[in-house]
Amino acid sequence: MARLKITQTGSRIGRKPNQRETLRSLGLKRIHDVVVKEDRPEIRGMVATVPHLVAVEEVE
């Protein structure tokens, strides 16, 4: 199954609470943090909530 490399590119400071919690749920704590997650609909939905704060790449 494909995997997604998710990198936090923007600050959570001054963002709405749901956006801050979404970053925390993804495992991102600070700018330039990187996590690799399975490509699942739940993860895609989280990324869609904060597209302006993260960069996403597909990895094998």
C-alpha positions, -999 to +999 in steps of 0.1 A: +000+000+000+012+035-007+025+057+020+023+095+025+052+116+037+037+146+055+058+176+064+046+205+085+054+238+066+034+263+086+030+273+122+000+263+143+001+296+162-030+316+156-049+288+138-083+275+147-085+248+174-096+221+149-065+228+127-042+226+157-057+193+168-055+179+133-018+186+132-014+170+167-034+139+155-011+136+125+019+136+149+033+170+139+045+192+166+067+219+150+076+233+116+097+208+094+085+178+114+080+148+091+058+118+095+051+089+072+015+075+073-004+049+053-025+064+025-059+060+039-091+081+036-089+092+073-053+106+067-063+122+034-092+139+053-069+153+079-045+166+053-074+182+035-082+201+067-048+217+069-035+219+033-020+253+039+001+240+068+015+207+053+033+194+022+024+159+011+045+134-010+038+098-020+065+074-011+069+037-018 
